[in-house]
Amino acid sequence: QVQLVESGGGLVQPGGSLRLSCAASGIIFSIYAVGWYRQAPGKQRELVAGVATGGSTNYADFVKGRFTISRDNARNTVSLQMNSLKPEDTAVYYCNAHWLNGDLWGQGTLVTVSS
């Protein structure tokens, strides 16, 4: 079935690193733009980083220089390497795949940055 499954969330101290991964199934992954969004309590869901079908990337200003998004079409995965994490990065992170027909979403994985 069509499915996006995130993994890699957890608890990390400020300044630490975490790597998130999203595995897609049931879609032709290579034709989808994919990305990571996050939603903190009381806040709207926001784009963190995205990567297009051709490999070009874009980042929210608040993660530039700290996060890196990449995709592996051969493995149907997209990852997010998060470095220099801050408490304000605490949120549920969602994997997204977008094509002309709409959006697909994963169930989310919780990232908590706290000492």
ChimeraX attribute file (.defattr): number of C-alpha atoms within 10 A of each C-alpha:
attribute: neighborCount
match mode: 1-to-1
recipient: residues
	/A:1	7
	/A:2	10
	/A:3	15
	/A:4	22
	/A:5	18
	/A:6	25
	/A:7	18
	/A:8	15
	/A:9	18
	/A:10	14
	/A:11	15
	/A:12	18
	/A:13	15
	/A:14	17
	/A:15	14
	/A:16	14
	/A:17	16
	/A:18	19
	/A:19	16
	/A:20	21
	/A:21	20
	/A:22	25
	/A:23	18
	/A:24	24
	/A:25	14
	/A:26	10
	/A:27	15
	/A:28	11
	/A:29	23
	/A:30	17
	/A:31	15
	/A:32	21
	/A:33	21
	/A:34	29
	/A:35	27
	/A:36	27
	/A:37	19
	/A:38	22
	/A:39	19
	/A:40	16
	/A:41	9
	/A:42	6
	/A:43	9
	/A:44	9
	/A:45	15
	/A:46	14
	/A:47	17
	/A:48	23
	/A:49	22
	/A:50	25
	/A:51	20
	/A:52	18
	/A:53	16
	/A:54	10
	/A:55	16
	/A:56	11
	/A:57	17
	/A:58	16
	/A:59	19
	/A:60	13
	/A:61	9
	/A:62	11
	/A:63	16
	/A:64	12
	/A:65	11
	/A:66	13
	/A:67	20
	/A:68	19
	/A:69	24
	/A:70	20
	/A:71	24
	/A:72	13
	/A:73	16
	/A:74	8
	/A:75	11
	/A:76	17
	/A:77	20
	/A:78	25
	/A:79	22
	/A:80	22
	/A:81	14
	/A:82	19
	/A:83	17
	/A:84	15
	/A:85	22
	/A:86	16
	/A:87	15
	/A:88	12
	/A:89	20
	/A:90	20
	/A:91	21
	/A:92	18
	/A:93	26
	/A:94	26
	/A:95	28
	/A:96	25
	/A:97	23
	/A:98	17
	/A:99	13
	/A:100	8
	/A:101	6
	/A:102	8
	/A:103	12
	/A:104	17
	/A:105	20
	/A:106	18
	/A:107	14
	/A:108	22
	/A:109	21
	/A:110	19
	/A:111	22
	/A:112	20
	/A:113	21
	/A:114	16
	/A:115	9
